[in-house]
Amino acid sequence: MGTHHKLIIGNCMDMHEIPEESIQLVVTSPPYFNAPFDYKDLFKSYGQYLGVLKKVAKELFRVVERGRIVVLNIDDMLVKGIKYPIVADATKIFQEAGFNYRDRIIWKKPDGYLRISRRSGVLLQNPYPMYFYPDNLLESILIFQKGKFDYKSIPKSIKEKSKINIKEFMRNKWFMTLWEINNVLPCSPLEKDIAAFPEELPYRAIKLFSYVGETILDPFLGSGTTMKIARQLGRNSIGIEIKKSLIPIIKKKVGFDGQKRLDDNSDTFEIIMRPKGWIE
Ligand SMILES: C[S@@+](CC[C@H](N)C(=O)[O-])C[C@H]1O[C@@H](n2cnc3c(N)ncnc32)[C@H](O)[C@@H]1O
């Protein structure tokens, strides 16, 4: 049976198209508060940014099925010399929305990751105490859960179809709270200016926290990485993206750009364009 993929162009602070308890897994990466390269001055204040997270967390609690998981890739952000504790604040916000805080995994990028300016250079210029600012190679993957999961609710045949490959699990060290995953290069053509996460991140999350045929939501869809991997793994998906200009990128990434591919089957793609709330 084919999978269905729905792209909603609009603001994810409101998810009215998505019925209550209809989502089995959320994998997403919200914009990082005014990140110097990607979202410079996007939000008027940190308070406004946290207000967006609060509304999204509340909507996610409504649409996520009982027992299910939200995987949030997020990190603290240094903006104009001030470090904003986004991980701590987002954790509190999701708890207050009703989720249980289940785990935090650290995503480590390769040592050569140098996109953000090398803060440690300050000490090299001034080799004295108090000039130390470390280079950041880490991001957080926060895992929240809505109540208890009923393991007996899944039919045996679906369980078998969704079985995790233990060799892959061990080889790539999925079992630890440290995931070493290469970042997407800033020069990658499909992800230019989008701050996309690597495919490996939704791949692990979808395999570990959802069953074949279920529905995965990414409310900050960006280039469509979550949707692409959901399709690849036999899951349905819903993505919300505020930027209309990303439609062709998403279609291309997920494989609905009209090019016939070897893996073409009966999968379907639908776009819902809201009357307002999106940006060009
Ligand atoms: C960090 S990027 C996500 C990248 C994505 N994980 C990927 O792999 O391409 C965040 C995305 O959220 C979108 N966005 C920001 N605010 C939004 C909102 N309120 N509603 C929907 N999308 C939003 C941005 O336009 C951006 O594409």
The ligand as a Gaussian input file, in Angstrom:
#p B3LYP/6-31G(d) Opt

LIG

0 1
 C       15.585000      24.678000      11.106000
 S       14.555000      24.792000       9.690000
 C       14.024000      23.158000       9.476000
 C       14.898000      22.397000       8.534000
 C       14.411000      20.983000       8.275000
 N       14.561000      20.132000       9.442000
 C       15.195000      20.389000       7.121000
 O       15.853000      19.363000       7.292000
 O       15.167000      20.988000       6.029000
 C       13.103000      25.583000      10.280000
 C       12.051000      25.840000       9.227000
 O       10.863000      26.292000       9.883000
 C       10.234000      27.269000       9.070000
 N        9.400000      28.068000       9.986000
 C        9.783000      29.037000      10.839000
 N        8.728000      29.483000      11.566000
 C        7.651000      28.754000      11.169000
 C        6.267000      28.727000      11.564000
 N        5.823000      29.536000      12.525000
 N        5.451000      27.857000      10.963000
 C        5.912000      27.000000       9.994000
 N        7.202000      26.986000       9.575000
 C        8.068000      27.844000      10.159000
 C       11.403000      28.038000       8.465000
 O       10.968000      28.710000       7.277000
 C       12.403000      26.918000       8.194000
 O       12.249000      26.390000       6.903000

